[in-house]
């Protein structure tokens, strides 16, 4: 294939893409809003994960204190 053939194929491909644009065209505003929604979901996920770990560590600390108090009170 020479350069002229490649150019002819590229031009024909561009014409076909423009003609069939509606088949795979993504509306720019909807695409932008989808990305904002995904960013919001990721932010919510990170916040939930952070809250989970804070609660888990807090419960572990409280549980350790309760076990220590039980041990101290049982030893008396």
mmJSON file of the N, C-alpha and C atoms, coordinates in Angstrom:
{"data_MODEL":{"atom_site":{
"group_PDB":["ATOM","ATOM","ATOM","ATOM","ATOM","ATOM","ATOM","ATOM","ATOM","ATOM","ATOM","ATOM","ATOM","ATOM","ATOM","ATOM","ATOM","ATOM","ATOM","ATOM","ATOM","ATOM","ATOM","ATOM","ATOM","ATOM","ATOM","ATOM","ATOM","ATOM","ATOM","ATOM","ATOM","ATOM","ATOM","ATOM","ATOM","ATOM","ATOM","ATOM","ATOM","ATOM","ATOM","ATOM","ATOM","ATOM","ATOM","ATOM","ATOM","ATOM","ATOM","ATOM","ATOM","ATOM","ATOM","ATOM","ATOM","ATOM","ATOM","ATOM","ATOM","ATOM","ATOM","ATOM","ATOM","ATOM","ATOM","ATOM","ATOM","ATOM","ATOM","ATOM","ATOM","ATOM","ATOM","ATOM","ATOM","ATOM","ATOM","ATOM","ATOM","ATOM","ATOM","ATOM","ATOM","ATOM","ATOM","ATOM","ATOM","ATOM","ATOM","ATOM","ATOM","ATOM","ATOM","ATOM","ATOM","ATOM","ATOM","ATOM","ATOM","ATOM","ATOM","ATOM","ATOM","ATOM","ATOM","ATOM","ATOM","ATOM","ATOM","ATOM","ATOM","ATOM","ATOM","ATOM","ATOM","ATOM","ATOM","ATOM","ATOM","ATOM","ATOM","ATOM","ATOM","ATOM","ATOM","ATOM","ATOM","ATOM","ATOM","ATOM","ATOM","ATOM","ATOM","ATOM","ATOM","ATOM","ATOM","ATOM","ATOM","ATOM","ATOM","ATOM","ATOM","ATOM","ATOM","ATOM","ATOM","ATOM","ATOM","ATOM","ATOM","ATOM","ATOM","ATOM","ATOM","ATOM","ATOM","ATOM","ATOM","ATOM","ATOM","ATOM","ATOM","ATOM","ATOM","ATOM","ATOM","ATOM","ATOM","ATOM","ATOM","ATOM","ATOM","ATOM","ATOM","ATOM","ATOM","ATOM","ATOM","ATOM","ATOM","ATOM","ATOM","ATOM","ATOM","ATOM","ATOM","ATOM","ATOM","ATOM","ATOM","ATOM","ATOM","ATOM","ATOM","ATOM","ATOM","ATOM","ATOM","ATOM","ATOM","ATOM","ATOM","ATOM","ATOM","ATOM","ATOM","ATOM","ATOM","ATOM","ATOM","ATOM","ATOM","ATOM","ATOM","ATOM","ATOM","ATOM","ATOM","ATOM","ATOM","ATOM","ATOM","ATOM","ATOM","ATOM"],
"id":[1,2,3,4,5,6,7,8,9,10,11,12,13,14,15,16,17,18,19,20,21,22,23,24,25,26,27,28,29,30,31,32,33,34,35,36,37,38,39,40,41,42,43,44,45,46,47,48,49,50,51,52,53,54,55,56,57,58,59,60,61,62,63,64,65,66,67,68,69,70,71,72,73,74,75,76,77,78,79,80,81,82,83,84,85,86,87,88,89,90,91,92,93,94,95,96,97,98,99,100,101,102,103,104,105,106,107,108,109,110,111,112,113,114,115,116,117,118,119,120,121,122,123,124,125,126,127,128,129,130,131,132,133,134,135,136,137,138,139,140,141,142,143,144,145,146,147,148,149,150,151,152,153,154,155,156,157,158,159,160,161,162,163,164,165,166,167,168,169,170,171,172,173,174,175,176,177,178,179,180,181,182,183,184,185,186,187,188,189,190,191,192,193,194,195,196,197,198,199,200,201,202,203,204,205,206,207,208,209,210,211,212,213,214,215,216,217,218,219,220,221,222,223,224,225,226,227,228],
"type_symbol":["N","C","C","N","C","C","N","C","C","N","C","C","N","C","C","N","C","C","N","C","C","N","C","C","N","C","C","N","C","C","N","C","C","N","C","C","N","C","C","N","C","C","N","C","C","N","C","C","N","C","C","N","C","C","N","C","C","N","C","C","N","C","C","N","C","C","N","C","C","N","C","C","N","C","C","N","C","C","N","C","C","N","C","C","N","C","C","N","C","C","N","C","C","N","C","C","N","C","C","N","C","C","N","C","C","N","C","C","N","C","C","N","C","C","N","C","C","N","C","C","N","C","C","N","C","C","N","C","C","N","C","C","N","C","C","N","C","C","N","C","C","N","C","C","N","C","C","N","C","C","N","C","C","N","C","C","N","C","C","N","C","C","N","C","C","N","C","C","N","C","C","N","C","C","N","C","C","N","C","C","N","C","C","N","C","C","N","C","C","N","C","C","N","C","C","N","C","C","N","C","C","N","C","C","N","C","C","N","C","C","N","C","C","N","C","C","N","C","C","N","C","C","N","C","C","N","C","C"],
"label_atom_id":["N","CA","C","N","CA","C","N","CA","C","N","CA","C","N","CA","C","N","CA","C","N","CA","C","N","CA","C","N","CA","C","N","CA","C","N","CA","C","N","CA","C","N","CA","C","N","CA","C","N","CA","C","N","CA","C","N","CA","C","N","CA","C","N","CA","C","N","CA","C","N","CA","C","N","CA","C","N","CA","C","N","CA","C","N","CA","C","N","CA","C","N","CA","C","N","CA","C","N","CA","C","N","CA","C","N","CA","C","N","CA","C","N","CA","C","N","CA","C","N","CA","C","N","CA","C","N","CA","C","N","CA","C","N","CA","C","N","CA","C","N","CA","C","N","CA","C","N","CA","C","N","CA","C","N","CA","C","N","CA","C","N","CA","C","N","CA","C","N","CA","C","N","CA","C","N","CA","C","N","CA","C","N","CA","C","N","CA","C","N","CA","C","N","CA","C","N","CA","C","N","CA","C","N","CA","C","N","CA","C","N","CA","C","N","CA","C","N","CA","C","N","CA","C","N","CA","C","N","CA","C","N","CA","C","N","CA","C","N","CA","C","N","CA","C","N","CA","C","N","CA","C","N","CA","C","N","CA","C","N","CA","C","N","CA","C"],
"label_alt_id":[null,null,null,null,null,null,null,null,null,null,null,null,null,null,null,null,null,null,null,null,null,null,null,null,null,null,null,null,null,null,null,null,null,null,null,null,null,null,null,null,null,null,null,null,null,null,null,null,null,null,null,null,null,null,null,null,null,null,null,null,null,null,null,null,null,null,null,null,null,null,null,null,null,null,null,null,null,null,null,null,null,null,null,null,null,null,null,null,null,null,null,null,null,null,null,null,null,null,null,null,null,null,null,null,null,null,null,null,null,null,null,null,null,null,null,null,null,null,null,null,null,null,null,null,null,null,null,null,null,null,null,null,null,null,null,null,null,null,null,null,null,null,null,null,null,null,null,null,null,null,null,null,null,null,null,null,null,null,null,null,null,null,null,null,null,null,null,null,null,null,null,null,null,null,null,null,null,null,null,null,null,null,null,null,null,null,null,null,null,null,null,null,null,null,null,null,null,null,null,null,null,null,null,null,null,null,null,null,null,null,null,null,null,null,null,null,null,null,null,null,null,null,null,null,null,null,null,null],
"label_comp_id":["UNK","UNK","UNK","UNK","UNK","UNK","UNK","UNK","UNK","UNK","UNK","UNK","UNK","UNK","UNK","UNK","UNK","UNK","UNK","UNK","UNK","UNK","UNK","UNK","UNK","UNK","UNK","UNK","UNK","UNK","UNK","UNK","UNK","UNK","UNK","UNK","UNK","UNK","UNK","UNK","UNK","UNK","UNK","UNK","UNK","UNK","UNK","UNK","UNK","UNK","UNK","UNK","UNK","UNK","UNK","UNK","UNK","UNK","UNK","UNK","UNK","UNK","UNK","UNK","UNK","UNK","UNK","UNK","UNK","UNK","UNK","UNK","UNK","UNK","UNK","UNK","UNK","UNK","UNK","UNK","UNK","UNK","UNK","UNK","UNK","UNK","UNK","UNK","UNK","UNK","UNK","UNK","UNK","UNK","UNK","UNK","UNK","UNK","UNK","UNK","UNK","UNK","UNK","UNK","UNK","UNK","UNK","UNK","UNK","UNK","UNK","UNK","UNK","UNK","UNK","UNK","UNK","UNK","UNK","UNK","UNK","UNK","UNK","UNK","UNK","UNK","UNK","UNK","UNK","UNK","UNK","UNK","UNK","UNK","UNK","UNK","UNK","UNK","UNK","UNK","UNK","UNK","UNK","UNK","UNK","UNK","UNK","UNK","UNK","UNK","UNK","UNK","UNK","UNK","UNK","UNK","UNK","UNK","UNK","UNK","UNK","UNK","UNK","UNK","UNK","UNK","UNK","UNK","UNK","UNK","UNK","UNK","UNK","UNK","UNK","UNK","UNK","UNK","UNK","UNK","UNK","UNK","UNK","UNK","UNK","UNK","UNK","UNK","UNK","UNK","UNK","UNK","UNK","UNK","UNK","UNK","UNK","UNK","UNK","UNK","UNK","UNK","UNK","UNK","UNK","UNK","UNK","UNK","UNK","UNK","UNK","UNK","UNK","UNK","UNK","UNK","UNK","UNK","UNK","UNK","UNK","UNK","UNK","UNK","UNK","UNK","UNK","UNK"],
"label_asym_id":["A","A","A","A","A","A","A","A","A","A","A","A","A","A","A","A","A","A","A","A","A","A","A","A","A","A","A","A","A","A","A","A","A","A","A","A","A","A","A","A","A","A","A","A","A","A","A","A","A","A","A","A","A","A","A","A","A","A","A","A","A","A","A","A","A","A","A","A","A","A","A","A","A","A","A","A","A","A","A","A","A","A","A","A","A","A","A","A","A","A","A","A","A","A","A","A","A","A","A","A","A","A","A","A","A","A","A","A","A","A","A","A","A","A","A","A","A","A","A","A","A","A","A","A","A","A","A","A","A","A","A","A","A","A","A","A","A","A","A","A","A","A","A","A","A","A","A","A","A","A","A","A","A","A","A","A","A","A","A","A","A","A","A","A","A","A","A","A","A","A","A","A","A","A","A","A","A","A","A","A","A","A","A","A","A","A","A","A","A","A","A","A","A","A","A","A","A","A","A","A","A","A","A","A","A","A","A","A","A","A","A","A","A","A","A","A","A","A","A","A","A","A","A","A","A","A","A","A"],
"label_entity_id":["1","1","1","1","1","1","1","1","1","1","1","1","1","1","1","1","1","1","1","1","1","1","1","1","1","1","1","1","1","1","1","1","1","1","1","1","1","1","1","1","1","1","1","1","1","1","1","1","1","1","1","1","1","1","1","1","1","1","1","1","1","1","1","1","1","1","1","1","1","1","1","1","1","1","1","1","1","1","1","1","1","1","1","1","1","1","1","1","1","1","1","1","1","1","1","1","1","1","1","1","1","1","1","1","1","1","1","1","1","1","1","1","1","1","1","1","1","1","1","1","1","1","1","1","1","1","1","1","1","1","1","1","1","1","1","1","1","1","1","1","1","1","1","1","1","1","1","1","1","1","1","1","1","1","1","1","1","1","1","1","1","1","1","1","1","1","1","1","1","1","1","1","1","1","1","1","1","1","1","1","1","1","1","1","1","1","1","1","1","1","1","1","1","1","1","1","1","1","1","1","1","1","1","1","1","1","1","1","1","1","1","1","1","1","1","1","1","1","1","1","1","1","1","1","1","1","1","1"],
"label_seq_id":[1,1,1,2,2,2,3,3,3,4,4,4,5,5,5,6,6,6,7,7,7,8,8,8,9,9,9,10,10,10,11,11,11,12,12,12,13,13,13,14,14,14,15,15,15,16,16,16,17,17,17,18,18,18,19,19,19,20,20,20,21,21,21,22,22,22,23,23,23,24,24,24,25,25,25,26,26,26,27,27,27,28,28,28,29,29,29,30,30,30,31,31,31,32,32,32,33,33,33,34,34,34,35,35,35,36,36,36,37,37,37,38,38,38,39,39,39,40,40,40,41,41,41,42,42,42,43,43,43,44,44,44,45,45,45,46,46,46,47,47,47,48,48,48,49,49,49,50,50,50,51,51,51,52,52,52,53,53,53,54,54,54,55,55,55,56,56,56,57,57,57,58,58,58,59,59,59,60,60,60,61,61,61,62,62,62,63,63,63,64,64,64,65,65,65,66,66,66,67,67,67,68,68,68,69,69,69,70,70,70,71,71,71,72,72,72,73,73,73,74,74,74,75,75,75,76,76,76],
"pdbx_PDB_ins_code":[null,null,null,null,null,null,null,null,null,null,null,null,null,null,null,null,null,null,null,null,null,null,null,null,null,null,null,null,null,null,null,null,null,null,null,null,null,null,null,null,null,null,null,null,null,null,null,null,null,null,null,null,null,null,null,null,null,null,null,null,null,null,null,null,null,null,null,null,null,null,null,null,null,null,null,null,null,null,null,null,null,null,null,null,null,null,null,null,null,null,null,null,null,null,null,null,null,null,null,null,null,null,null,null,null,null,null,null,null,null,null,null,null,null,null,null,null,null,null,null,null,null,null,null,null,null,null,null,null,null,null,null,null,null,null,null,null,null,null,null,null,null,null,null,null,null,null,null,null,null,null,null,null,null,null,null,null,null,null,null,null,null,null,null,null,null,null,null,null,null,null,null,null,null,null,null,null,null,null,null,null,null,null,null,null,null,null,null,null,null,null,null,null,null,null,null,null,null,null,null,null,null,null,null,null,null,null,null,null,null,null,null,null,null,null,null,null,null,null,null,null,null,null,null,null,null,null,null],
"Cartn_x":[0.838,0.0,0.888,0.628,1.416,0.66,1.282,0.693,-0.646,-0.8,-2.061,-3.19,-2.891,-3.897,-4.283,-3.297,-3.56,-4.428,-4.117,-4.922,-6.348,-6.51,-7.845,-8.653,-8.025,-8.715,-9.078,-8.165,-8.422,-9.569,-9.604,-10.691,-12.024,-12.034,-13.284,-13.741,-12.799,-13.125,-13.714,-13.134,-13.673,-15.096,-15.351,-16.701,-17.678,-17.291,-18.168,-18.412,-17.377,-17.55,-18.514,-18.412,-19.335,-20.767,-20.934,-22.276,-22.911,-22.115,-22.627,-22.328,-22.117,-21.724,-22.718,-23.984,-25.001,-24.934,-24.327,-24.256,-23.375,-22.347,-21.442,-21.078,-21.823,-21.556,-21.971,-21.106,-21.408,-21.629,-22.799,-23.094,-22.118,-21.412,-20.363,-20.868,-22.026,-22.521,-22.862,-23.498,-23.827,-22.554,-21.57,-20.298,-19.637,-19.66,-19.1,-19.854,-21.175,-21.978,-21.731,-21.525,-21.202,-19.891,-18.907,-17.63,-17.797,-18.63,-18.894,-19.567,-20.518,-21.19,-20.208,-19.323,-18.323,-17.383,-16.99,-16.124,-16.842,-18.133,-18.912,-18.971,-19.159,-19.187,-17.842,-16.768,-15.442,-15.219,-15.642,-15.517,-16.331,-17.554,-18.387,-17.756,-17.176,-16.517,-15.34,-14.53,-13.383,-13.836,-14.905,-15.416,-15.939,-16.658,-17.19,-16.058,-15.037,-13.894,-13.183,-13.003,-12.358,-13.183,-14.494,-15.371,-15.339,-15.305,-15.246,-13.99,-12.827,-11.587,-11.527,-12.072,-12.106,-12.985,-14.135,-15.035,-14.392,-13.738,-13.101,-12.004,-11.15,-10.056,-10.617,-11.641,-12.264,-12.871,-13.565,-14.153,-13.077,-11.971,-10.874,-10.276,-10.124,-9.579,-10.546,-11.827,-12.83,-12.892,-12.856,-12.874,-11.671,-10.506,-9.304,-9.427,-9.978,-10.178,-11.173,-12.238,-13.239,-12.615,-11.858,-11.194,-10.199,-9.484,-8.545,-9.295,-10.42,-11.209,-11.784,-12.212,-12.72,-11.602,-10.431,-9.296,-8.888,-8.879,-8.504,-9.555,-10.823,-11.881,-11.986,-11.668,-11.709,-10.524,-9.433,-8.216,-8.314,-9.186,-9.319,-10.019],
"Cartn_y":[-1.176,0.0,1.246,2.132,3.37,4.486,5.649,6.771,7.21,7.15,7.551,6.604,5.303,4.331,4.554,4.828,5.079,6.326,7.374,8.591,8.339,7.538,7.236,6.457,5.503,4.723,5.633,6.501,7.407,8.362,8.897,9.799,9.063,7.86,7.081,6.728,6.408,6.098,7.323,8.494,9.722,9.984,9.769,9.964,8.999,7.739,6.738,7.062,7.517,7.865,9.035,10.029,11.165,10.742,9.858,9.396,8.576,7.771,6.88,7.411,8.691,9.302,9.019,9.006,8.815,7.436,6.475,5.121,5.035,5.847,5.762,7.131,8.14,9.495,9.621,10.191,10.437,11.933,12.284,13.692,14.267,15.334,15.86,16.234,16.873,17.281,16.065,15.065,13.848,13.121,13.1,12.464,13.167,14.492,15.277,14.984,14.961,14.686,13.274,12.322,10.958,10.933,11.682,11.74,12.395,13.417,14.045,13.062,12.276,11.271,10.223,9.786,8.786,9.368,10.621,11.272,11.359,11.628,11.682,10.311,9.261,7.906,7.538,7.905,7.607,8.362,9.612,10.406,9.786,9.357,8.71,7.413,6.645,5.39,5.658,6.665,6.982,7.434,8.231,8.694,7.516,6.591,5.421,4.523,4.356,3.53,4.154,5.463,6.169,6.034,6.189,6.069,4.647,3.641,2.249,2.003,2.45,2.201,2.945,4.159,4.9,4.166,3.675,2.952,1.637,0.934,-0.342,-0.148,0.841,1.091,1.569,2.435,2.901,1.766,0.86,-0.296,-1.222,-1.367,-2.201,-1.599,-0.289,0.371,0.228,0.497,0.367,-1.086,-2.034,-3.447,-3.819,-3.289,-3.544,-2.965,-1.769,-1.162,-1.953,-2.405,-3.201,-4.501,-5.167,-6.409,-6.139,-5.019,-4.676,-4.426,-3.72,-3.465,-4.761,-5.653,-6.94,-7.716,-7.689,-8.396,-7.799,-6.479,-5.821,-6.09,-5.994,-6.192,-7.662,-8.591,-10.014,-10.389,-9.657,-9.959,-9.477,-8.569,-8.019,-8.961],
"Cartn_z":[0.0,0.0,0.0,-0.893,-0.925,-0.196,-0.127,0.613,0.042,-1.26,-1.889,-1.475,-1.399,-0.962,0.501,1.32,2.743,2.893,2.157,2.209,1.732,0.698,0.182,1.211,1.871,2.902,4.077,4.476,5.595,5.28,4.058,3.668,3.66,3.122,3.082,4.503,5.362,6.745,7.451,7.217,7.811,7.332,6.069,5.528,6.188,6.305,6.936,8.409,9.095,10.506,10.668,9.79,9.875,9.566,8.585,8.216,9.332,10.022,11.069,12.464,12.568,13.824,14.947,14.64,15.668,16.311,15.641,16.187,17.428,17.5,18.644,19.205,18.843,19.318,20.776,21.579,22.987,23.144,23.664,23.858,24.876,24.533,25.424,26.812,26.903,28.219,29.076,28.468,29.218,29.652,28.786,29.104,30.297,30.283,31.39,32.687,32.615,33.806,34.33,33.439,33.863,34.643,34.175,34.889,36.249,36.337,37.633,38.576,38.053,38.887,39.371,38.491,38.874,39.93,39.75,40.74,42.087,42.063,43.295,43.967,43.174,43.724,44.352,43.692,44.226,45.532,45.569,46.792,47.928,47.633,48.649,49.138,48.219,48.584,49.534,49.204,50.059,51.437,51.484,52.776,53.592,52.955,53.66,54.153,53.322,53.719,54.91,54.882,55.981,57.261,57.145,58.304,58.861,57.974,58.416,59.242,58.745,59.454,60.78,60.815,62.082,63.094,62.653,63.549,64.0,63.092,63.415,64.457,64.235,65.179,66.514,66.464,67.698,68.488,67.809,68.49,69.049,68.324,68.824,70.088,70.113,71.306,72.48,72.221,73.289,73.773,72.85,73.228,74.074,73.718,74.523,75.915,76.011,77.333,78.162,77.546,78.271,78.765,77.91,78.333,79.469,79.388,80.468,81.767,81.708,82.907,83.486,82.62,83.085,83.776,83.173,83.769,85.1,85.189,86.444,87.51,87.166,88.166,88.589,87.723,88.07,88.947,88.833,89.572,91.036,91.328,92.693,93.561],
"occupancy":[1.0,1.0,1.0,1.0,1.0,1.0,1.0,1.0,1.0,1.0,1.0,1.0,1.0,1.0,1.0,1.0,1.0,1.0,1.0,1.0,1.0,1.0,1.0,1.0,1.0,1.0,1.0,1.0,1.0,1.0,1.0,1.0,1.0,1.0,1.0,1.0,1.0,1.0,1.0,1.0,1.0,1.0,1.0,1.0,1.0,1.0,1.0,1.0,1.0,1.0,1.0,1.0,1.0,1.0,1.0,1.0,1.0,1.0,1.0,1.0,1.0,1.0,1.0,1.0,1.0,1.0,1.0,1.0,1.0,1.0,1.0,1.0,1.0,1.0,1.0,1.0,1.0,1.0,1.0,1.0,1.0,1.0,1.0,1.0,1.0,1.0,1.0,1.0,1.0,1.0,1.0,1.0,1.0,1.0,1.0,1.0,1.0,1.0,1.0,1.0,1.0,1.0,1.0,1.0,1.0,1.0,1.0,1.0,1.0,1.0,1.0,1.0,1.0,1.0,1.0,1.0,1.0,1.0,1.0,1.0,1.0,1.0,1.0,1.0,1.0,1.0,1.0,1.0,1.0,1.0,1.0,1.0,1.0,1.0,1.0,1.0,1.0,1.0,1.0,1.0,1.0,1.0,1.0,1.0,1.0,1.0,1.0,1.0,1.0,1.0,1.0,1.0,1.0,1.0,1.0,1.0,1.0,1.0,1.0,1.0,1.0,1.0,1.0,1.0,1.0,1.0,1.0,1.0,1.0,1.0,1.0,1.0,1.0,1.0,1.0,1.0,1.0,1.0,1.0,1.0,1.0,1.0,1.0,1.0,1.0,1.0,1.0,1.0,1.0,1.0,1.0,1.0,1.0,1.0,1.0,1.0,1.0,1.0,1.0,1.0,1.0,1.0,1.0,1.0,1.0,1.0,1.0,1.0,1.0,1.0,1.0,1.0,1.0,1.0,1.0,1.0,1.0,1.0,1.0,1.0,1.0,1.0,1.0,1.0,1.0,1.0,1.0,1.0],
"B_iso_or_equiv":[0.0,0.0,0.0,0.0,0.0,0.0,0.0,0.0,0.0,0.0,0.0,0.0,0.0,0.0,0.0,0.0,0.0,0.0,0.0,0.0,0.0,0.0,0.0,0.0,0.0,0.0,0.0,0.0,0.0,0.0,0.0,0.0,0.0,0.0,0.0,0.0,0.0,0.0,0.0,0.0,0.0,0.0,0.0,0.0,0.0,0.0,0.0,0.0,0.0,0.0,0.0,0.0,0.0,0.0,0.0,0.0,0.0,0.0,0.0,0.0,0.0,0.0,0.0,0.0,0.0,0.0,0.0,0.0,0.0,0.0,0.0,0.0,0.0,0.0,0.0,0.0,0.0,0.0,0.0,0.0,0.0,0.0,0.0,0.0,0.0,0.0,0.0,0.0,0.0,0.0,0.0,0.0,0.0,0.0,0.0,0.0,0.0,0.0,0.0,0.0,0.0,0.0,0.0,0.0,0.0,0.0,0.0,0.0,0.0,0.0,0.0,0.0,0.0,0.0,0.0,0.0,0.0,0.0,0.0,0.0,0.0,0.0,0.0,0.0,0.0,0.0,0.0,0.0,0.0,0.0,0.0,0.0,0.0,0.0,0.0,0.0,0.0,0.0,0.0,0.0,0.0,0.0,0.0,0.0,0.0,0.0,0.0,0.0,0.0,0.0,0.0,0.0,0.0,0.0,0.0,0.0,0.0,0.0,0.0,0.0,0.0,0.0,0.0,0.0,0.0,0.0,0.0,0.0,0.0,0.0,0.0,0.0,0.0,0.0,0.0,0.0,0.0,0.0,0.0,0.0,0.0,0.0,0.0,0.0,0.0,0.0,0.0,0.0,0.0,0.0,0.0,0.0,0.0,0.0,0.0,0.0,0.0,0.0,0.0,0.0,0.0,0.0,0.0,0.0,0.0,0.0,0.0,0.0,0.0,0.0,0.0,0.0,0.0,0.0,0.0,0.0,0.0,0.0,0.0,0.0,0.0,0.0,0.0,0.0,0.0,0.0,0.0,0.0],
"pdbx_formal_charge":[null,null,null,null,null,null,null,null,null,null,null,null,null,null,null,null,null,null,null,null,null,null,null,null,null,null,null,null,null,null,null,null,null,null,null,null,null,null,null,null,null,null,null,null,null,null,null,null,null,null,null,null,null,null,null,null,null,null,null,null,null,null,null,null,null,null,null,null,null,null,null,null,null,null,null,null,null,null,null,null,null,null,null,null,null,null,null,null,null,null,null,null,null,null,null,null,null,null,null,null,null,null,null,null,null,null,null,null,null,null,null,null,null,null,null,null,null,null,null,null,null,null,null,null,null,null,null,null,null,null,null,null,null,null,null,null,null,null,null,null,null,null,null,null,null,null,null,null,null,null,null,null,null,null,null,null,null,null,null,null,null,null,null,null,null,null,null,null,null,null,null,null,null,null,null,null,null,null,null,null,null,null,null,null,null,null,null,null,null,null,null,null,null,null,null,null,null,null,null,null,null,null,null,null,null,null,null,null,null,null,null,null,null,null,null,null,null,null,null,null,null,null,null,null,null,null,null,null],
"auth_seq_id":[1,1,1,2,2,2,3,3,3,4,4,4,5,5,5,6,6,6,7,7,7,8,8,8,9,9,9,10,10,10,11,11,11,12,12,12,13,13,13,14,14,14,15,15,15,16,16,16,17,17,17,18,18,18,19,19,19,20,20,20,21,21,21,22,22,22,23,23,23,24,24,24,25,25,25,26,26,26,27,27,27,28,28,28,29,29,29,30,30,30,31,31,31,32,32,32,33,33,33,34,34,34,35,35,35,36,36,36,37,37,37,38,38,38,39,39,39,40,40,40,41,41,41,42,42,42,43,43,43,44,44,44,45,45,45,46,46,46,47,47,47,48,48,48,49,49,49,50,50,50,51,51,51,52,52,52,53,53,53,54,54,54,55,55,55,56,56,56,57,57,57,58,58,58,59,59,59,60,60,60,61,61,61,62,62,62,63,63,63,64,64,64,65,65,65,66,66,66,67,67,67,68,68,68,69,69,69,70,70,70,71,71,71,72,72,72,73,73,73,74,74,74,75,75,75,76,76,76],
"auth_comp_id":["UNK","UNK","UNK","UNK","UNK","UNK","UNK","UNK","UNK","UNK","UNK","UNK","UNK","UNK","UNK","UNK","UNK","UNK","UNK","UNK","UNK","UNK","UNK","UNK","UNK","UNK","UNK","UNK","UNK","UNK","UNK","UNK","UNK","UNK","UNK","UNK","UNK","UNK","UNK","UNK","UNK","UNK","UNK","UNK","UNK","UNK","UNK","UNK","UNK","UNK","UNK","UNK","UNK","UNK","UNK","UNK","UNK","UNK","UNK","UNK","UNK","UNK","UNK","UNK","UNK","UNK","UNK","UNK","UNK","UNK","UNK","UNK","UNK","UNK","UNK","UNK","UNK","UNK","UNK","UNK","UNK","UNK","UNK","UNK","UNK","UNK","UNK","UNK","UNK","UNK","UNK","UNK","UNK","UNK","UNK","UNK","UNK","UNK","UNK","UNK","UNK","UNK","UNK","UNK","UNK","UNK","UNK","UNK","UNK","UNK","UNK","UNK","UNK","UNK","UNK","UNK","UNK","UNK","UNK","UNK","UNK","UNK","UNK","UNK","UNK","UNK","UNK","UNK","UNK","UNK","UNK","UNK","UNK","UNK","UNK","UNK","UNK","UNK","UNK","UNK","UNK","UNK","UNK","UNK","UNK","UNK","UNK","UNK","UNK","UNK","UNK","UNK","UNK","UNK","UNK","UNK","UNK","UNK","UNK","UNK","UNK","UNK","UNK","UNK","UNK","UNK","UNK","UNK","UNK","UNK","UNK","UNK","UNK","UNK","UNK","UNK","UNK","UNK","UNK","UNK","UNK","UNK","UNK","UNK","UNK","UNK","UNK","UNK","UNK","UNK","UNK","UNK","UNK","UNK","UNK","UNK","UNK","UNK","UNK","UNK","UNK","UNK","UNK","UNK","UNK","UNK","UNK","UNK","UNK","UNK","UNK","UNK","UNK","UNK","UNK","UNK","UNK","UNK","UNK","UNK","UNK","UNK","UNK","UNK","UNK","UNK","UNK","UNK"],
"auth_asym_id":["A","A","A","A","A","A","A","A","A","A","A","A","A","A","A","A","A","A","A","A","A","A","A","A","A","A","A","A","A","A","A","A","A","A","A","A","A","A","A","A","A","A","A","A","A","A","A","A","A","A","A","A","A","A","A","A","A","A","A","A","A","A","A","A","A","A","A","A","A","A","A","A","A","A","A","A","A","A","A","A","A","A","A","A","A","A","A","A","A","A","A","A","A","A","A","A","A","A","A","A","A","A","A","A","A","A","A","A","A","A","A","A","A","A","A","A","A","A","A","A","A","A","A","A","A","A","A","A","A","A","A","A","A","A","A","A","A","A","A","A","A","A","A","A","A","A","A","A","A","A","A","A","A","A","A","A","A","A","A","A","A","A","A","A","A","A","A","A","A","A","A","A","A","A","A","A","A","A","A","A","A","A","A","A","A","A","A","A","A","A","A","A","A","A","A","A","A","A","A","A","A","A","A","A","A","A","A","A","A","A","A","A","A","A","A","A","A","A","A","A","A","A","A","A","A","A","A","A"],
"auth_atom_id":["N","CA","C","N","CA","C","N","CA","C","N","CA","C","N","CA","C","N","CA","C","N","CA","C","N","CA","C","N","CA","C","N","CA","C","N","CA","C","N","CA","C","N","CA","C","N","CA","C","N","CA","C","N","CA","C","N","CA","C","N","CA","C","N","CA","C","N","CA","C","N","CA","C","N","CA","C","N","CA","C","N","CA","C","N","CA","C","N","CA","C","N","CA","C","N","CA","C","N","CA","C","N","CA","C","N","CA","C","N","CA","C","N","CA","C","N","CA","C","N","CA","C","N","CA","C","N","CA","C","N","CA","C","N","CA","C","N","CA","C","N","CA","C","N","CA","C","N","CA","C","N","CA","C","N","CA","C","N","CA","C","N","CA","C","N","CA","C","N","CA","C","N","CA","C","N","CA","C","N","CA","C","N","CA","C","N","CA","C","N","CA","C","N","CA","C","N","CA","C","N","CA","C","N","CA","C","N","CA","C","N","CA","C","N","CA","C","N","CA","C","N","CA","C","N","CA","C","N","CA","C","N","CA","C","N","CA","C","N","CA","C","N","CA","C","N","CA","C","N","CA","C","N","CA","C","N","CA","C","N","CA","C","N","CA","C"],
"pdbx_PDB_model_num":[1,1,1,1,1,1,1,1,1,1,1,1,1,1,1,1,1,1,1,1,1,1,1,1,1,1,1,1,1,1,1,1,1,1,1,1,1,1,1,1,1,1,1,1,1,1,1,1,1,1,1,1,1,1,1,1,1,1,1,1,1,1,1,1,1,1,1,1,1,1,1,1,1,1,1,1,1,1,1,1,1,1,1,1,1,1,1,1,1,1,1,1,1,1,1,1,1,1,1,1,1,1,1,1,1,1,1,1,1,1,1,1,1,1,1,1,1,1,1,1,1,1,1,1,1,1,1,1,1,1,1,1,1,1,1,1,1,1,1,1,1,1,1,1,1,1,1,1,1,1,1,1,1,1,1,1,1,1,1,1,1,1,1,1,1,1,1,1,1,1,1,1,1,1,1,1,1,1,1,1,1,1,1,1,1,1,1,1,1,1,1,1,1,1,1,1,1,1,1,1,1,1,1,1,1,1,1,1,1,1,1,1,1,1,1,1,1,1,1,1,1,1,1,1,1,1,1,1]
}}}
